[in-house]
Amino acid sequence: PIEPLPRGPLLPAMGPGRREREPTDVDEAAAGAGSSSRKRRREAGIEAGCEPDVALEFENDGELLVHSQVLSLASPVFAAMLTSDMQEGQRQRIKVEQSPRSDFKQFYKFLVPSTSRSMRISHSNLGTLCALSDYYQVDFLKIECGKFLRTCHASIPHVLLAHRYGFQVVYAKFVKSVARELYKHDIGLLAGHASVLMDLMSELQRMQLDMRSMAVDRATSIYINGHGRTVMSLVHEGLELQDEARGDSYTDYSDYSE
C-alpha cells in the first residue's frame, strides 16, 4: 500500500473550525504606507523597483524628485542637460528658475503617463503650462495649450498670450475680435507691447477702409436706384457712339434695361 506523504511545516493541517487570521491595525498601517508609497512613485512616473534619479532644485522652495527618463522623453532640453557633460548631467541635479515648485509639479504630471490622463488644462494653469512647455520644448503639451486657447474669449491678456507663444492663427482671430469692440478692453495692458498695438491699429485702419468702401457702394446704389433712367440713357448713348466709331451697324440698346 502507498503510504501518505508526511505533512511538512509549509502544509499545516486545517482542522475543522479553523479560520483565517483577521487583519490587525499593524497590517492596515503597513498597507496604507505601501499605498502612499505607490502613490508617490506614480507621481514621480516610475515603475516598481525604480527610484527617482534626478532632483529639481527651486530657489527658496525646496526640491522635487523626478525620473530622468520622463523628462528626457518629453523634453529635448532636459534630454540635452541629462545626457551631456553639463553640470546637470553629472550631478543629476537641475536648477529650475522658470516657475515655483508647485507649478512645475503640476506641469510634470502632464508628462507622466500614469497621471497625464487625469490632468486638465484650465484658465488657471494655462499661462504656466504655456510658459513651461515653450521653454522646455514639450511640443505636444504646447499644442494642447493652443487648442484650449482657441476656445477662450477674445481679450487683451489672451491676445498677449497668443502672441508671446506663437499661436499665430489664434492671435489673428483675437486681434480682429478685440479691434471690433476696442472700447470694451483695457488698452493700458498693451504698454510695452508695441508690436501687438501696431497690429491692432492696422486692423482698425483696415476696418475703417472697409466701412468707407461699403458706404460708397451703398451711396452709389441709392443714387443709381433714384436716377436709373438717366444713368441707363447715358450708357446707351456711349455704346451707340462706340458702334459708330468702329463703323458697326446701328444697334438699338434701349431694350437692354440691365
Backbone hydrogen bonds in HBPLUS format (Angstrom, degrees):
<---DONOR---> <-ACCEPTOR-->    atom                        ^
c    i                          cat <-CA-CA->   ^        H-A-AA   ^      H-
h    n   atom  resd res      DA  || num        DHA   H-A  angle D-A-AA Bond
n    s   type  num  typ     dist DA aas  dist angle  dist       angle   num
A0011-LEU N   A0008-GLY O   3.14 MM   3  5.45 160.6  2.18 109.3 115.4     1
A0018-ARG N   A0015-GLY O   3.21 MM   3  5.69 160.1  2.25 135.5 133.7     2
A0028-GLU N   A0024-THR O   3.12 MM   4  6.51 159.6  2.16 150.5 155.4     3
A0029-ALA N   A0025-ASP O   2.91 MM   4  6.09 155.3  1.97 147.0 153.8     4
A0030-ALA N   A0026-VAL O   2.96 MM   4  6.17 155.4  2.02 146.2 152.9     5
A0031-ALA N   A0027-ASP O   2.89 MM   4  6.18 153.8  1.96 147.8 155.5     6
A0032-GLY N   A0028-GLU O   2.86 MM   4  6.06 155.2  1.93 145.8 152.7     7
A0033-ALA N   A0029-ALA O   2.91 MM   4  6.12 154.8  1.97 146.1 152.8     8
A0034-GLY N   A0030-ALA O   2.95 MM   4  6.18 152.1  2.03 142.6 150.4     9
A0035-SER N   A0031-ALA O   2.89 MM   4  6.15 153.3  1.96 146.7 154.1    10
A0036-SER N   A0032-GLY O   2.89 MM   4  6.12 160.6  1.93 149.3 154.5    11
A0037-SER N   A0033-ALA O   2.92 MM   4  6.09 153.1  1.99 143.5 151.1    12
A0038-ARG N   A0034-GLY O   2.89 MM   4  6.12 154.3  1.96 145.6 152.6    13
A0039-LYS N   A0035-SER O   2.94 MM   4  6.20 152.0  2.02 146.6 154.2    14
A0040-ARG N   A0036-SER O   3.05 MM   4  6.34 157.5  2.10 146.7 151.8    15
A0041-ARG N   A0037-SER O   3.00 MM   4  6.25 152.2  2.07 145.3 153.3    16
A0042-ARG N   A0038-ARG O   2.85 MM   4  6.15 151.2  1.93 147.1 155.0    17
A0043-GLU N   A0039-LYS O   2.99 MM   4  6.27 158.9  2.04 150.4 155.6    18
A0044-ALA N   A0040-ARG O   3.07 MM   4  6.31 140.4  2.24 138.6 149.0    19
A0046-ILE N   A0041-ARG O   3.08 MM   5  5.55 172.3  2.09 150.0 151.8    20
A0045-GLY N   A0042-ARG O   2.93 MM   3  4.92 148.6  2.03  99.3 109.5    21
A0050-CYS N   A0047-GLU O   3.12 MM   3  5.74 146.4  2.24 145.4 142.5    22
A0054-VAL N   A0066-VAL O   3.18 MM  12  5.39 152.0  2.26 157.8 152.9    23
A0066-VAL N   A0054-VAL O   2.89 MM  12  5.39 168.9  1.90 158.4 162.1    24
A0055-ALA N   A0092-GLN O   3.13 MM  37  6.55 162.8  2.16 149.9 153.6    25
A0094-ILE N   A0055-ALA O   2.98 MM  39  6.43 156.6  2.04 152.9 160.3    26
A0056-LEU N   A0064-LEU O   2.84 MM   8  5.03 172.3  1.85 143.0 145.7    27
A0064-LEU N   A0056-LEU O   2.84 MM   8  5.03 146.5  1.95 137.3 148.4    28
A0057-GLU N   A0094-ILE O   2.73 MM  37  5.95 165.3  1.75 150.3 155.4    29
A0096-VAL N   A0057-GLU O   2.86 MM  39  5.94 170.7  1.87 165.4 164.0    30
A0058-PHE N   A0062-GLY O   2.96 MM   4  5.63 165.7  1.98 169.6 168.6    31
A0061-ASP N   A0058-PHE O   3.08 MM   3  5.07 162.1  2.11 125.0 120.0    32
A0071-LEU N   A0067-HIS O   3.35 MM   4  6.71 164.1  2.37 152.9 156.5    33
A0072-SER N   A0068-SER O   2.86 MM   4  6.00 165.9  1.88 154.3 158.8    34
A0073-LEU N   A0069-GLN O   2.97 MM   4  5.94 161.9  2.00 146.2 150.6    35
A0074-ALA N   A0070-VAL O   3.25 MM   4  6.28 150.9  2.34 141.4 148.6    36
A0075-SER N   A0071-LEU O   2.91 MM   4  5.82 155.2  1.97 152.2 158.8    37
A0079-ALA N   A0075-SER O   3.00 MM   4  6.21 156.5  2.05 145.7 153.2    38
A0080-ALA N   A0076-PRO O   2.98 MM   4  6.05 152.9  2.05 137.1 142.7    39
A0081-MET N   A0077-VAL O   3.11 MM   4  6.42 155.1  2.17 144.7 151.7    40
A0082-LEU N   A0078-PHE O   2.94 MM   4  6.10 159.0  1.99 154.8 159.5    41
A0083-THR N   A0079-ALA O   3.05 MM   4  5.99 136.2  2.25 144.2 153.3    42
A0089-GLY N   A0086-MET O   3.08 MM   3  5.43 120.6  2.44 104.0 117.7    43
A0090-GLN N   A0086-MET O   3.21 MM   4  6.57 151.8  2.30 153.0 161.0    44
A0091-ARG N   A0087-GLN O   2.98 MM   4  6.09 166.1  2.00 155.3 158.9    45
A0092-GLN N   A0088-GLU O   2.77 MM   4  5.35 132.6  1.99 136.8 148.1    46
A0104-PHE N   A0100-PRO O   3.12 MM   4  6.41 163.5  2.15 156.4 161.3    47
A0105-LYS N   A0101-ARG O   2.88 MM   4  6.05 154.4  1.95 151.9 159.3    48
A0106-GLN N   A0102-SER O   3.23 MM   4  6.46 152.0  2.31 139.7 145.9    49
A0107-PHE N   A0103-ASP O   3.02 MM   4  6.31 158.3  2.06 147.0 153.2    50
A0108-TYR N   A0104-PHE O   2.74 MM   4  5.96 155.2  1.80 152.4 159.3    51
A0109-LYS N   A0105-LYS O   3.14 MM   4  6.37 143.2  2.28 139.6 148.0    52
A0110-PHE N   A0107-PHE O   3.11 MM   3  5.47 140.9  2.27 104.7 115.3    53
A0111-LEU N   A0108-TYR O   2.91 MM   3  5.19 145.2  2.03 105.4 116.4    54
A0112-VAL N   A0108-TYR O   3.21 MM   4  6.57 135.7  2.42 146.8 159.0    55
A0115-THR N   A0112-VAL O   3.13 MM   3  5.58 151.0  2.22 113.8 122.1    56
A0116-SER N   A0112-VAL O   2.84 MM   4  5.62 144.2  1.97 165.4 176.6    57
A0118-SER N   A0115-THR O   3.23 MM   3  5.76 147.9  2.34 112.4 120.6    58
A0119-MET N   A0116-SER O   3.14 MM   3  5.23 156.8  2.20 104.3 111.5    59
A0126-LEU N   A0122-SER O   2.98 MM   4  5.76 121.6  2.33 147.1 160.0    60
A0129-LEU N   A0125-ASN O   2.98 MM   4  6.12 168.1  1.99 158.8 162.3    61
A0130-CYS N   A0126-LEU O   2.91 MM   4  6.04 157.7  1.96 152.7 158.9    62
A0131-ALA N   A0127-GLY O   3.04 MM   4  6.20 162.4  2.07 146.6 151.3    63
A0132-LEU N   A0128-THR O   2.97 MM   4  6.19 170.8  1.98 156.8 158.6    64
A0133-SER N   A0129-LEU O   2.91 MM   4  5.77 161.3  1.95 143.6 150.0    65
A0134-ASP N   A0130-CYS O   3.00 MM   4  5.90 147.1  2.11 138.9 147.5    66
A0135-TYR N   A0131-ALA O   2.98 MM   4  6.10 162.7  2.01 145.5 150.6    67
A0136-TYR N   A0132-LEU O   2.92 MM   4  5.93 169.2  1.93 151.8 155.1    68
A0138-VAL N   A0133-SER O   2.84 MM   5  4.69 145.8  1.96 132.2 142.0    69
A0137-GLN N   A0134-ASP O   3.37 MM   3  4.98 155.7  2.43  93.1  99.9    70
A0142-LYS N   A0138-VAL O   3.12 MM   4  6.36 156.4  2.18 152.1 159.4    71
A0143-ILE N   A0139-ASP O   2.91 MM   4  6.14 156.7  1.97 156.8 162.4    72
A0144-GLU N   A0140-PHE O   3.24 MM   4  6.47 153.7  2.31 136.9 143.3    73
A0145-CYS N   A0141-LEU O   2.98 MM   4  6.28 148.1  2.08 144.5 153.5    74
A0146-GLY N   A0142-LYS O   3.00 MM   4  6.32 152.3  2.08 146.6 153.6    75
A0147-LYS N   A0143-ILE O   3.02 MM   4  6.37 150.6  2.11 147.3 155.3    76
A0148-PHE N   A0144-GLU O   3.02 MM   4  6.28 155.8  2.08 146.3 152.4    77
A0149-LEU N   A0145-CYS O   2.89 MM   4  6.11 159.0  1.93 149.9 156.1    78
A0150-ARG N   A0146-GLY O   3.08 MM   4  6.24 142.1  2.23 140.2 149.3    79
A0151-THR N   A0148-PHE O   3.00 MM   3  5.44 146.2  2.12 109.4 118.9    80
A0152-CYS N   A0149-LEU O   3.07 MM   3  5.21 158.0  2.12 106.2 113.2    81
A0159-VAL N   A0155-SER O   2.84 MM   4  6.12 147.9  1.94 148.9 159.3    82
A0160-LEU N   A0156-ILE O   2.91 MM   4  6.15 162.7  1.94 156.9 160.0    83
A0161-LEU N   A0157-PRO O   2.96 MM   4  6.17 151.3  2.05 141.2 149.5    84
A0162-ALA N   A0158-HIS O   2.94 MM   4  6.08 165.7  1.96 148.7 152.0    85
A0163-HIS N   A0159-VAL O   2.98 MM   4  6.17 155.1  2.04 147.1 154.3    86
A0164-ARG N   A0160-LEU O   2.87 MM   4  5.95 161.3  1.91 148.0 153.4    87
A0165-TYR N   A0161-LEU O   3.20 MM   4  6.33 157.1  2.26 149.8 153.9    88
A0167-PHE N   A0162-ALA O   2.90 MM   5  4.87 150.1  1.99 147.3 150.7    89
A0166-GLY N   A0163-HIS O   3.45 MM   3  5.31 168.0  2.47 100.4 103.6    90
A0171-TYR N   A0167-PHE O   2.86 MM   4  5.95 152.3  1.93 150.8 160.2    91
A0172-ALA N   A0168-GLN O   2.96 MM   4  6.16 165.2  1.98 153.2 154.8    92
A0173-LYS N   A0169-VAL O   3.15 MM   4  6.37 158.0  2.20 145.5 151.6    93
A0174-PHE N   A0170-VAL O   2.94 MM   4  6.16 160.4  1.97 152.7 157.5    94
A0175-VAL N   A0171-TYR O   2.90 MM   4  6.12 158.5  1.95 154.7 160.9    95
A0176-LYS N   A0172-ALA O   3.21 MM   4  6.39 162.6  2.25 146.1 149.5    96
A0177-SER N   A0173-LYS O   3.15 MM   4  6.40 160.8  2.18 146.1 151.5    97
A0178-VAL N   A0174-PHE O   2.86 MM   4  6.02 166.4  1.88 156.6 159.8    98
A0179-ALA N   A0175-VAL O   2.94 MM   4  6.01 159.6  1.99 147.5 153.7    99
A0180-ARG N   A0176-LYS O   3.13 MM   4  6.32 147.3  2.24 144.2 151.6   100
A0181-GLU N   A0178-VAL O   3.17 MM   3  5.39 127.9  2.45 100.8 113.5   101
A0184-LYS N   A0181-GLU O   3.05 MM   3  5.76 161.4  2.08 119.5 125.1   102
A0185-HIS N   A0182-LEU O   3.08 MM   3  5.48 166.0  2.10 116.7 121.2   103
A0189-LEU N   A0186-ASP O   3.21 MM   3  6.10 170.0  2.23 120.9 123.4   104
A0190-LEU N   A0187-ILE O   2.99 MM   3  5.47 162.6  2.02 113.1 118.8   105
A0191-ALA N   A0188-GLY O   3.25 MM   3  5.73 165.5  2.28 114.9 116.4   106
A0193-HIS N   A0190-LEU O   2.88 MM   3  5.19 150.4  1.97 141.3 137.3   107
A0197-LEU N   A0193-HIS O   3.09 MM   4  6.35 161.8  2.12 154.1 159.8   108
A0198-MET N   A0194-ALA O   2.88 MM   4  6.10 154.2  1.95 149.9 156.6   109
A0199-ASP N   A0195-SER O   3.07 MM   4  6.32 151.3  2.16 141.3 148.6   110
A0200-LEU N   A0196-VAL O   3.01 MM   4  6.33 154.0  2.08 149.3 156.2   111
A0201-MET N   A0197-LEU O   2.95 MM   4  6.22 157.4  2.00 149.2 155.3   112
A0202-SER N   A0198-MET O   2.88 MM   4  6.08 155.7  1.94 147.6 154.4   113
A0203-GLU N   A0199-ASP O   3.01 MM   4  6.20 152.5  2.08 142.6 149.8   114
A0204-LEU N   A0200-LEU O   2.94 MM   4  6.23 153.0  2.01 146.5 154.1   115
A0205-GLN N   A0201-MET O   2.92 MM   4  6.18 156.4  1.97 148.4 154.6   116
A0206-ARG N   A0202-SER O   2.94 MM   4  6.18 158.0  1.99 146.6 152.6   117
A0207-MET N   A0203-GLU O   2.95 MM   4  6.16 155.8  2.01 145.8 152.4   118
A0208-GLN N   A0204-LEU O   2.98 MM   4  6.25 151.2  2.07 146.0 153.6   119
A0209-LEU N   A0205-GLN O   3.01 MM   4  6.31 158.2  2.06 151.2 156.5   120
A0210-ASP N   A0206-ARG O   2.98 MM   4  6.24 157.5  2.03 148.7 155.0   121
A0211-MET N   A0207-MET O   2.93 MM   4  6.14 157.3  1.98 146.1 152.5   122
A0212-ARG N   A0208-GLN O   2.87 MM   4  6.10 154.4  1.93 147.6 154.8   123
A0213-SER N   A0209-LEU O   2.90 MM   4  6.10 159.9  1.94 148.8 154.2   124
A0214-MET N   A0210-ASP O   2.89 MM   4  6.13 156.6  1.95 147.5 154.2   125
A0215-ALA N   A0211-MET O   2.90 MM   4  6.10 150.1  1.99 143.6 152.0   126
A0216-VAL N   A0212-ARG O   2.94 MM   4  6.23 156.7  2.00 150.8 156.4   127
A0217-ASP N   A0213-SER O   2.96 MM   4  6.18 164.6  1.98 150.5 154.9   128
A0218-ARG N   A0214-MET O   2.91 MM   4  6.06 153.9  1.98 143.7 151.1   129
A0219-ALA N   A0215-ALA O   2.90 MM   4  6.12 160.2  1.94 147.6 153.0   130
A0220-THR N   A0216-VAL O   2.89 MM   4  6.09 160.4  1.93 153.2 158.5   131
A0221-SER N   A0217-ASP O   2.97 MM   4  6.13 157.2  2.02 144.9 151.1   132
A0222-ILE N   A0218-ARG O   2.97 MM   4  6.24 158.7  2.02 150.0 155.5   133
A0223-TYR N   A0219-ALA O   2.98 MM   4  6.21 157.4  2.03 147.7 153.8   134
A0224-ILE N   A0220-THR O   2.92 MM   4  6.15 166.7  1.94 154.4 157.6   135
A0225-ASN N   A0221-SER O   2.97 MM   4  6.12 161.2  2.00 148.1 153.6   136
A0226-GLY N   A0222-ILE O   3.00 MM   4  6.17 144.1  2.13 140.6 150.3   137
A0227-HIS N   A0223-TYR O   2.85 MM   4  6.00 134.4  2.06 145.2 158.3   138
A0231-VAL N   A0227-HIS O   3.11 MM   4  6.32 170.8  2.12 162.6 165.3   139
A0232-MET N   A0228-GLY O   3.00 MM   4  6.10 169.3  2.01 155.0 157.8   140
A0233-SER N   A0229-ARG O   3.08 MM   4  6.22 152.3  2.16 144.1 151.3   141
A0234-LEU N   A0230-THR O   3.15 MM   4  6.43 153.7  2.22 147.4 153.8   142
A0235-VAL N   A0231-VAL O   3.08 MM   4  6.41 150.0  2.17 146.5 155.2   143
A0236-HIS N   A0232-MET O   2.94 MM   4  6.22 156.7  2.00 148.4 154.2   144
A0237-GLU N   A0233-SER O   3.01 MM   4  6.26 161.2  2.05 148.2 152.6   145
A0238-GLY N   A0234-LEU O   3.07 MM   4  6.25 153.3  2.14 142.6 149.6   146
A0239-LEU N   A0235-VAL O   3.02 MM   4  6.30 156.4  2.08 151.5 157.2   147
A0240-GLU N   A0236-HIS O   2.98 MM   4  6.23 157.7  2.03 152.7 158.8   148
A0241-LEU N   A0237-GLU O   3.00 MM   4  6.21 156.1  2.06 146.2 152.5   149
A0242-GLN N   A0238-GLY O   3.07 MM   4  6.30 145.8  2.19 140.7 149.9   150
A0243-ASP N   A0239-LEU O   3.08 MM   4  6.42 154.4  2.15 146.7 152.5   151
A0244-GLU N   A0240-GLU O   3.03 MM   4  6.33 158.7  2.07 150.1 155.5   152
A0245-ALA N   A0241-LEU O   2.99 MM   4  6.16 157.0  2.04 145.1 151.3   153
A0246-ARG N   A0242-GLN O   3.08 MM   4  6.34 148.6  2.18 146.3 154.2   154
A0247-GLY N   A0243-ASP O   2.95 MM   4  6.03 115.6  2.38 135.8 152.6   155
A0248-ASP N   A0243-ASP O   2.85 MM   5  4.97 140.0  2.01 154.4 151.4   156
A0247-GLY N   A0244-GLU O   3.07 MM   3  4.91 142.9  2.21  94.2 105.5   157
A0256-TYR N   A0253-TYR O   3.02 MM   3  5.45 157.8  2.08 114.2 121.1   158
A0257-SER N   A0255-ASP O   3.05 MM   2  5.71 123.0  2.39 108.7  92.8   159
